[in-house]
């Protein structure tokens, strides 16, 4: 299964200005090239027409070798050439039928994070199926997402988020989900570089951020800071397992 080490949620509502948002997407996309980073395009306040326009503009400014997920309709993601689609937890039940991979041992698929990657898609009734991720807030949501055939889930908020009001569920809740999961779990919500190790030790396969990158003085540098924090955290986890 596939999951990014860093998922940057490019929230249009958080940024506010479309031109600035596109500039941030462009900068984050450049920093992400050649690294295990994916970008999720999110514009929850947009209507159907506005989302289609924003999603199209985002697709134009992000390099094709950087995995791009759309928080929106799968048909639109396919039409615009996105690599994946992301479901809010409330939308999981209405997702496509389970893939064969959730009914039997999945066959190996190429990673979308290799430098010279091929788009990882599965043919179902003659059409392409994008990579899938879903937001979950506990084990019940995780189980629904797994039955829907997701490639990974995004669990949160782990800590108090910096991009919206809310409380954090805590590292213990993250660990509960990772122990129960059959797919990789990306932790999100208030994740600073200093908290990456806690998430890795709790079993997360990666971390997701909004304000940690989008509100940084240099979003590109922030991407590399998070990646360095993950590499350091992976070393801590490996040492712990060796003991």
N, C-alpha and C positions, 0 to 999 in steps of 0.2 A: 504494500500500500504506500501511498505517496502523501507527504505533507511538507510544507515549507518550514524551515527553521525560523523564518521571520515572515509574518503576514502583515503587510501594511494596508490598513483599511482607509482608503482614500474617500473620506466622508465629505461630500459636497456641502452638506448643511453645516458642518463644523467649520469649513473654510469660509463659506459665504459667497465669495466673489468667484465667478467662473474662470476668468482669465488667470487669477492667482492659483486657483485649483488646478488648472491645466499646467501651469508652470511647475507646481509642486509635483504633479504626476510625471512630468518630463524629467525633473531632477531625480526623483526617486527611481524612476525607470532606468536612468543611466547608472545610478549607484548599484542597482540590483543586478545588472548584467553579469553573468558568470558566477552568480552566487545563489544559494538556496533560498531565494526570496520570491514571494508572490505578492501581487497587488489585487485588492478587492475594490471594485468601483461601487460606491454606495451613494444614493441620492434619494433618501426616503421621502423627502418633502416634495419631490418632483411628481408631476402627473405623468401619464403614459407617454404623451408626446415629448415632454421635457426630458424624461428619462432616456428615451430613444436618442434624442439629440446629444445629451451629455455623454451617454455611453459611446456613441459614435465618435465624438471628439476625443474621448479618452483613448479609444482604440487607436486613433491616429497618432497620438503623441507618445505612446508606450511602445518600445521596441518589441518586435515579434518574438524575440527569444526570452522575454520575461513573461512568466505565466500570469495571465490576467483573468480574474474572476468577476462576474457580474452579479451583484445583489439585485436580481430582477428576473424577468421571465426567461425561461430556457430558450424559447424560440428566438427572442431578441439576441441572446448571447450567441446562438448558432449563426444567426444572420450576419452579425457583425464580426465574426471570426474570433470570439473569445475562447480561451482555453478551458474555462470552467464556469459553473454557475453556483451561487451560494443561496441557501434557503434560510430565512429566519425560522425559528423553531415552530411558529404557528403555521408555517407553510409546508412543513415536512409531510404531513398526512396527505396533502394534495399532490405530492411529487409523482414522478413516473413509477411504473411497476418495478419491483426489485430486479436487479441485474442477476444474471447467472452466478456471478461471483459471490453473492450472499447465500447462494444455495449449495455451492460446492467450493472446493479449494480453488482460489483465484489463480489464474495463470500469470506469470511474470509480465510486467509491462514496463516500457522504458520510462525512466524518470524525466519529468518535465524540467528538471533543474540541471541537466547536463548541458555543457556548452553547445554541443552540436546535437540538439535533441530533435526528435520527431514528435509531433503532437500526439499525445496519448489519448486515443479514442477507441471506443468499442463499437462494432457494427451491430445494430439491432434492427432487424427488419429493413435492412438496406440503408439505414441512416446512421449518422455519427452521434455518439453520446458523449457529452462533455464530462470532464472531471466534475465531481460534486463535493461541496462542503455544506455543512449545516451548523447553525448556532444551537447550542443546547445549554440547559441550565441545571441539569441533574441527570441521574441514571435513567429515569423514565424517558426523557428526551433523547438520550443517547441510544436507547434501544430502538426507538422509532426511526432514528436516523440510520442506524445500521440496517434495519429491515428495508429501508428505502434505497439502500445501496450506495451510501456516501463513501468517498475516499478518505475523508477525515472530518472531524468535528471541531468546532470552535467553542470552548467552554469559558463562561464568564458570567458576571465579572468576578475575577479572583480577588482583586483589591478595589478600593474605591476608584472608579474611572475618572480620568482627567478630562474626558470629552463630553460628559453628560452627568447629571445628578444620579446618585445611586450608591448603594453600599456594596462592599465586597463579600463574597461567600467564604473566602479564606482558602489557604493552601490545603487544609484538610479536606475541603469539599472537592478541590481539584484532584487530590490523590484518590479520593473515592471513585471519581469518574474514570481516571486513568486505569485503576485496578480492574474496573468492570469492562473497560473498552476492548473491542476487537479491532478497532481502527485507531490510527493516530489521533491524539488530542492536542490541539493548539490552545494554549491558555491566553486569555485576553482580559483586559480591564485593569488599569492602573499599573501596567507592567513597565517599570523603569529598568535600565540596564543592571542596576544593583539587585533587582528582584528576579532576574532571569535564572540565577542558580537555584533559587527556591522552587521555581516552576519545574526546572529540569529534575531536581531531586524528588519532586512529587510525581514524576513520570511523564511530564509533558514532552511532546515531540518537537514543539516549537512554541513561539510566542507571537501574539498579534498586538498591534499597536495602532492608535489613532494619533492622539496628541503628542506622544513620545517622538514621532517623526514629523508630523505635519506642523506642529507648533515649534519645532526646533529652529534655532538660528540658522543652521545648515542641515536641511533634511537629508542630504546625501551623506554628510558625515555621521548623522544620527543612525542611518542604516548600517554603516560600518561599525559603529560603536556597539549596536545591538548584536551584530554578528560576532564581534570579538568577545562580547560577554557570553554568548552562547558557546563559543569554542572553549572558553575558560570553564564554564559550567559543565561541559561534557567531560572535561578532564577530572573535575571533582567527582562526577557520577562514576566514571570509570575506576577511579581510585577506591571509591566506596564499595563497588562491586568486587574489586580485587581482594579486599579485606574479608 
